[in-house]
Amino acid sequence: MESPLVAGISVAAAALGGRYLIHAWHAFKVRPTVPRMRRFYPGGFEREMTRREAALILGVREHAVMEKIKEAHRRVMVANHPDSGGSHYLASKINEAKDVLTGKTRNSGSAF
């Protein structure tokens, strides 16, 4: 007598568990994608730009090869160019970051 009752309860539990898993799977697939890491440097600027800060601005390592630096500089400048609504100040900082990482220094005084 107890075995049909136990079988019915176990079938019902399996059905409810399956329903819960299906709902959880659909909620997992529909959730918004959150980026795992930031694509660009989020913070303010230091007074004198260091290699570390320049690498953070461009999104490369401090000792990256020249091709990676140029590619990163182009990518960040396209996103922040003054002709497409970006800031002149940010563009100058991006250019300064490229100069710091490539070893070029600006000897002339900057207006910014």
Beta strands, then each sheet from edge to edge (+ up, - down):
end
